[in-house]
């Protein structure tokens, strides 16, 4: 079995990915917006807004220069279905539409 370089610090980071902000730690899995890449590949997330190592907090304006979070793609998938329902009262107008959002599940390996 191959050893991976995993940071042992007990900190966290706040990253911006897909128009949302996520608080991540090493070893954590999170669902991000759909990204390019195959499961098993590593991706670099360079939009780091805040980084903490447990004692010191580093804050970007808006991003921290020369800082990145490395994650491994676990899988691609689709979220639960949501139903969109439109109607006009008294007019027998009803429209139903469904939507399933695509996502990429990643595991954070290094901050």
N, CA, C and O of each residue as an XYZ file, in Angstrom:
444
protein
N       0.837     -1.184      0.000
C       0.000      0.000      0.000
C       0.879      1.243      0.000
O       1.883      1.308      0.709
N       0.492      2.223     -0.799
C       1.248      3.460     -0.941
C       0.951      4.425      0.188
O      -0.199      4.566      0.603
N       1.975      5.085      0.682
C       1.758      6.120      1.691
C       1.496      7.442      1.000
O       2.104      7.752     -0.025
N       0.591      8.215      1.565
C       0.294      9.529      1.016
C       0.818     10.586      1.975
O       0.895     10.371      3.184
N       1.175     11.728      1.412
C       1.620     12.825      2.257
C       0.391     13.554      2.784
O      -0.276     14.285      2.051
N       0.104     13.348      4.052
C      -1.056     13.964      4.682
C      -0.565     14.871      5.790
O       0.241     14.466      6.628
N      -1.046     16.079      5.790
C      -0.663     17.038      6.812
C      -1.240     16.602      8.155
O      -2.395     16.182      8.227
N      -0.439     16.699      9.223
C      -0.890     16.248     10.529
C      -1.382     17.380     11.411
O      -1.754     17.148     12.561
N      -1.391     18.598     10.896
C      -1.828     19.712     11.722
C      -3.337     19.668     11.924
O      -4.071     19.175     11.068
N      -3.797     20.187     13.059
C      -5.207     20.094     13.421
C      -5.984     21.326     12.997
O      -6.946     21.709     13.662
N      -5.585     21.943     11.917
C      -6.227     23.175     11.486
C      -7.351     22.934     10.503
O      -7.775     21.804     10.259
N      -7.814     24.031      9.951
C      -8.882     23.982      8.967
C      -8.667     25.115      7.980
O      -7.825     25.989      8.185
N      -9.437     25.086      6.915
C      -9.366     26.147      5.914
C     -10.770     26.420      5.409
O     -11.636     25.545      5.447
N     -10.988     27.626      4.941
C     -12.241     27.978      4.280
C     -11.888     28.251      2.826
O     -11.084     29.132      2.519
N     -12.509     27.470      1.927
C     -12.213     27.587      0.504
C     -13.459     28.038     -0.242
O     -14.583     27.841      0.219
N     -13.239     28.646     -1.403
C     -14.337     29.026     -2.286
C     -14.283     28.103     -3.494
O     -13.281     28.056     -4.207
N     -15.371     27.369     -3.720
C     -15.432     26.444     -4.857
C     -16.864     26.388     -5.364
O     -17.792     26.110     -4.604
N     -17.036     26.652     -6.637
C     -18.362     26.563     -7.237
C     -19.329     27.621     -6.750
O     -20.536     27.384     -6.717
N     -18.819     28.793     -6.368
C     -19.697     29.862     -5.915
C     -20.137     29.740     -4.470
O     -20.953     30.535     -4.005
N     -19.613     28.760     -3.751
C     -19.959     28.565     -2.339
C     -18.676     28.515     -1.519
O     -17.591     28.294     -2.057
N     -18.811     28.723     -0.216
C     -17.671     28.641      0.683
C     -17.827     27.407      1.555
O     -18.916     27.117      2.050
N     -16.720     26.676      1.742
C     -16.737     25.433      2.506
C     -15.633     25.472      3.552
O     -14.514     25.900      3.270
N     -15.957     25.018      4.767
C     -14.957     24.879      5.831
C     -14.487     23.432      5.795
O     -15.290     22.516      5.970
N     -13.197     23.218      5.569
C     -12.677     21.866      5.379
C     -11.511     21.597      6.321
O     -10.791     22.510      6.725
N     -11.342     20.313      6.663
C     -10.225     19.828      7.459
C      -9.588     18.670      6.705
O     -10.192     18.123      5.782
N      -8.393     18.297      7.084
C      -7.714     17.168      6.455
C      -8.469     15.886      6.793
O      -8.812     15.648      7.951
N      -8.725     15.067      5.785
C      -9.437     13.811      5.968
C     -10.938     13.918      5.795
O     -11.628     12.900      5.745
N     -11.450     15.121      5.703
C     -12.895     15.334      5.572
C     -13.326     15.140      4.122
O     -12.587     15.469      3.194
N     -14.532     14.599      3.940
C     -15.132     14.494      2.613
C     -16.212     15.550      2.483
O     -16.982     15.777      3.416
N     -16.271     16.198      1.325
C     -17.315     17.193      1.105
C     -17.749     17.158     -0.351
O     -16.998     16.738     -1.231
N     -18.973     17.607     -0.589
C     -19.547     17.636     -1.928
C     -19.418     19.044     -2.484
O     -19.917     20.006     -1.900
N     -18.740     19.153     -3.624
C     -18.555     20.424     -4.307
C     -19.318     20.380     -5.623
O     -19.817     19.331     -6.032
N     -19.401     21.526     -6.278
C     -20.007     21.559     -7.606
C     -19.185     20.679     -8.549
O     -18.016     20.401     -8.280
N     -19.788     20.248     -9.639
C     -19.149     19.328    -10.570
C     -17.813     19.879    -11.063
O     -17.725     21.022    -11.510
N     -16.765     19.038    -10.971
C     -15.418     19.414    -11.392
C     -14.945     18.440    -12.459
O     -15.430     17.312    -12.541
N     -13.996     18.882    -13.274
C     -13.397     18.009    -14.273
C     -12.386     17.100    -13.580
O     -11.701     17.524    -12.649
N     -12.295     15.852    -14.033
C     -11.326     14.918    -13.486
C     -11.966     13.576    -13.209
O     -13.184     13.465    -13.067
N     -11.129     12.567    -13.136
C     -11.587     11.205    -12.884
C     -11.442     10.882    -11.395
O     -10.594     11.465    -10.718
N     -12.261      9.958    -10.878
C     -12.095      9.533     -9.485
C     -10.689      8.979     -9.257
O     -10.181      8.193    -10.056
N     -10.077      9.398     -8.165
C      -8.716      9.002     -7.840
C      -7.690     10.081     -8.147
O      -6.583     10.043     -7.610
N      -8.030     11.040     -8.997
C      -7.116     12.127     -9.331
C      -7.079     13.162     -8.212
O      -8.031     13.301     -7.443
N      -5.966     13.884     -8.135
C      -5.842     14.974     -7.175
C      -6.133     16.299     -7.868
O      -5.783     16.501     -9.031
N      -6.779     17.193     -7.135
C      -7.064     18.529     -7.652
C      -6.565     19.552     -6.640
O      -6.566     19.308     -5.433
N      -6.141     20.701     -7.154
C      -5.697     21.792     -6.297
C      -6.782     22.852     -6.250
O      -7.247     23.320     -7.289
N      -7.182     23.226     -5.057
C      -8.162     24.286     -4.854
C      -7.389     25.493     -4.333
O      -6.961     25.520     -3.179
N      -7.216     26.491     -5.198
C      -6.336     27.605     -4.851
C      -7.078     28.812     -4.279
O      -6.437     29.777     -3.859
N      -8.395     28.783     -4.251
C      -9.155     29.909     -3.701
C      -9.346     29.713     -2.196
O     -10.433     29.360     -1.738
N      -8.281     29.947     -1.441
C      -8.306     29.776      0.012
C      -8.578     31.139      0.638
O      -7.803     32.079      0.459
N      -9.680     31.239      1.370
C     -10.073     32.499      1.999
C      -9.469     32.666      3.388
O      -9.104     33.772      3.785
N      -9.365     31.553      4.129
C      -8.877     31.599      5.507
C      -8.175     30.290      5.795
O      -8.594     29.235      5.317
N      -7.109     30.352      6.575
C      -6.373     29.153      6.945
C      -5.988     29.254      8.412
O      -5.518     30.297      8.869
N      -6.191     28.162      9.150
C      -5.855     28.142     10.571
C      -5.119     26.848     10.881
O      -5.477     25.785     10.373
N      -4.083     26.942     11.722
C      -3.368     25.738     12.138
C      -3.656     25.392     13.594
O      -2.920     24.610     14.195
N      -4.689     25.947     14.159
C      -5.031     25.686     15.546
C      -4.607     26.810     16.471
O      -5.236     27.027     17.506
N      -3.545     27.530     16.116
C      -3.066     28.639     16.932
C      -3.131     29.962     16.182
O      -3.568     30.978     16.722
N      -2.688     29.934     14.925
C      -2.596     31.160     14.136
C      -3.618     31.127     13.006
O      -3.785     30.103     12.344
N      -4.298     32.243     12.787
C      -5.272     32.356     11.703
C      -4.710     33.302     10.653
O      -4.275     34.412     10.960
N      -4.729     32.842      9.410
C      -4.265     33.663      8.287
C      -5.473     33.985      7.420
O      -6.182     33.082      6.976
N      -5.707     35.265      7.180
C      -6.889     35.722      6.459
C      -6.469     36.381      5.158
O      -5.541     37.189      5.134
N      -7.155     36.032      4.072
C      -6.836     36.593      2.768
C      -7.670     37.812      2.449
O      -8.657     38.108      3.124
N      -7.252     38.523      1.396
C      -7.999     39.711      0.985
C      -8.115     39.750     -0.530
O      -7.343     40.499     -1.129
N      -8.970     39.044     -1.199
C      -9.899     38.059     -0.664
C      -9.283     36.673     -0.516
O      -9.771     35.877      0.286
N      -8.207     36.353     -1.277
C      -7.597     35.026     -1.193
C      -6.193     35.130     -0.624
O      -5.548     36.174     -0.716
N      -5.725     34.027     -0.029
C      -4.369     33.965      0.504
C      -3.433     33.616     -0.650
O      -3.632     32.611     -1.333
N      -2.415     34.446     -0.867
C      -1.467     34.210     -1.959
C      -0.616     32.980     -1.664
O      -0.254     32.726     -0.515
N      -0.301     32.222     -2.706
C       0.558     31.029     -2.623
C       0.047     30.005     -1.621
O       0.841     29.344     -0.952
N      -1.245     29.870     -1.511
C      -1.838     28.889     -0.612
C      -2.818     28.040     -1.403
O      -3.520     28.539     -2.283
N      -2.860     26.751     -1.083
C      -3.765     25.864     -1.800
C      -4.176     24.709     -0.908
O      -3.498     24.375      0.063
N      -5.299     24.109     -1.259
C      -5.799     22.916     -0.594
C      -5.789     21.812     -1.640
O      -6.300     21.995     -2.744
N      -5.210     20.666     -1.298
C      -5.143     19.545     -2.230
C      -6.187     18.522     -1.812
O      -6.271     18.130     -0.648
N      -6.985     18.098     -2.794
C      -8.061     17.146     -2.533
C      -8.009     16.031     -3.565
O      -7.481     16.204     -4.663
N      -8.569     14.875     -3.190
C      -8.645     13.735     -4.091
C     -10.104     13.522     -4.467
O     -10.973     13.501     -3.595
N     -10.381     13.364     -5.757
C     -11.752     13.128     -6.205
C     -12.150     11.710     -5.825
O     -11.475     10.748     -6.192
N     -13.255     11.584     -5.084
C     -13.755     10.278     -4.669
C     -14.757      9.759     -5.690
O     -14.643      8.625     -6.155
N     -15.738     10.586     -6.039
C     -16.753     10.166     -7.005
C     -17.495     11.371     -7.550
O     -17.469     12.458     -6.973
N     -18.154     11.150     -8.672
C     -19.092     12.114     -9.232
C     -20.483     11.543     -9.010
O     -20.659     10.324     -9.000
N     -21.468     12.407     -8.834
C     -22.819     11.912     -8.621
C     -23.853     12.987     -8.858
O     -23.552     14.089     -9.316
N     -25.093     12.628     -8.530
C     -26.203     13.561     -8.662
C     -26.947     13.593     -7.331
O     -27.114     12.565     -6.674
N     -27.384     14.767     -6.950
C     -28.078     14.945     -5.683
C     -29.513     14.450     -5.738
O     -29.963     13.922     -6.756
N     -30.221     14.624     -4.639
C     -31.623     14.238     -4.566
C     -32.454     15.110     -5.492
O     -32.099     16.253     -5.780
N     -33.558     14.553     -5.950
C     -34.427     15.296     -6.853
C     -35.244     16.315     -6.071
O     -35.782     16.022     -5.002
N     -35.323     17.510     -6.626
C     -36.233     18.511     -6.070
C     -37.329     18.742     -7.097
O     -37.100     18.591     -8.297
N     -38.510     19.104     -6.635
C     -39.656     19.321     -7.509
C     -39.965     20.804     -7.566
O     -40.038     21.478     -6.538
N     -40.146     21.305     -8.786
C     -40.539     22.692     -8.997
C     -41.979     22.659     -9.479
O     -42.282     22.013    -10.482
N     -42.870     23.348     -8.778
C     -44.293     23.314     -9.115
C     -44.789     24.734     -9.291
O     -44.672     25.559     -8.386
N     -45.352     25.020    -10.480
C     -45.926     26.329    -10.774
C     -47.412     26.141    -11.025
O     -47.824     25.169    -11.657
N     -48.212     27.074    -10.530
C     -49.640     27.020    -10.833
C     -50.251     28.402    -10.784
O     -49.759     29.296    -10.096
N     -51.329     28.561    -11.523
C     -52.124     29.781    -11.467
C     -53.489     29.400    -10.938
O     -54.138     28.490    -11.453
N     -53.911     30.090     -9.927
C     -55.182     29.748     -9.304
C     -56.345     29.978    -10.268
O     -56.350     30.933    -11.046
N     -57.288     29.121    -10.201
C     -58.543     29.170    -10.956
C     -58.372     29.018    -12.465
O     -59.356     29.174    -13.189
N     -57.204     28.730    -12.967
C     -56.992     28.676    -14.415
C     -56.588     27.291    -14.924
O     -56.298     27.142    -16.111
N     -56.561     26.298    -14.078
C     -56.148     24.935    -14.426
C     -54.767     24.916    -15.094
O     -54.525     24.137    -16.016
N     -53.886     25.765    -14.627
C     -52.521     25.823    -15.135
C     -51.603     25.255    -14.067
O     -51.440     25.846    -12.999
N     -51.000     24.102    -14.360
C     -50.085     23.466    -13.414
C     -48.897     22.905    -14.183
O     -49.078     22.199    -15.175
N     -47.697     23.210    -13.738
C     -46.485     22.693    -14.371
C     -45.569     22.144    -13.277
O     -45.300     22.814    -12.280
N     -45.100     20.924    -13.482
C     -44.175     20.301    -12.546
C     -42.876     20.004    -13.281
O     -42.876     19.500    -14.404
N     -41.781     20.325    -12.628
C     -40.469     20.078    -13.211
C     -39.571     19.542    -12.108
O     -39.692     19.955    -10.955
N     -38.674     18.627    -12.449
C     -37.726     18.083    -11.484
C     -36.308     18.503    -11.829
O     -36.020     18.873    -12.967
N     -35.421     18.442    -10.836
C     -34.021     18.812    -11.056
C     -33.136     18.005    -10.113
O     -33.442     17.857     -8.930
N     -32.028     17.483    -10.654
C     -31.004     16.822     -9.848
C     -29.669     17.481    -10.155
O     -29.213     17.479    -11.298
N     -29.049     18.043     -9.129
C     -27.796     18.776     -9.294
C     -26.618     17.807     -9.324
O     -26.540     16.902     -8.493
N     -25.706     17.987    -10.268
C     -24.488     17.182    -10.338
C     -23.492     17.689     -9.292
O     -23.420     18.888     -9.023
N     -22.722     16.761     -8.706
C     -21.722     17.152     -7.715
C     -20.488     16.274     -7.856
O     -20.516     15.237     -8.519
N     -19.412     16.705     -7.224
C     -18.184     15.932     -7.117
C     -17.854     15.811     -5.638
O     -17.750     16.814     -4.932
N     -17.691     14.581     -5.177
C     -17.309     14.361     -3.780
C     -15.787     14.253     -3.720
O     -15.180     13.458     -4.438
N     -15.182     15.062     -2.856
C     -13.724     15.073     -2.722
C     -13.337     14.798     -1.276
O     -14.106     15.045     -0.347
N     -12.121     14.281     -1.110
C     -11.552     14.079      0.225
C     -10.327     14.979      0.339
O      -9.435     14.938     -0.509
N     -10.291     15.783      1.382
C      -9.199     16.738      1.582
C      -7.975     15.977      2.088
O      -8.043     15.286      3.105
N      -6.850     16.107      1.370
C      -5.638     15.390      1.758
C      -4.567     16.293      2.358
O      -3.754     15.837      3.162
N      -4.560     17.569      1.976
C      -3.510     18.457      2.494
C      -3.975     19.904      2.438
O      -4.614     20.336      1.479
N      -3.634     20.643      3.497
C      -3.936     22.081      3.532
C      -2.613     22.824      3.514
O      -2.596     24.055      3.537
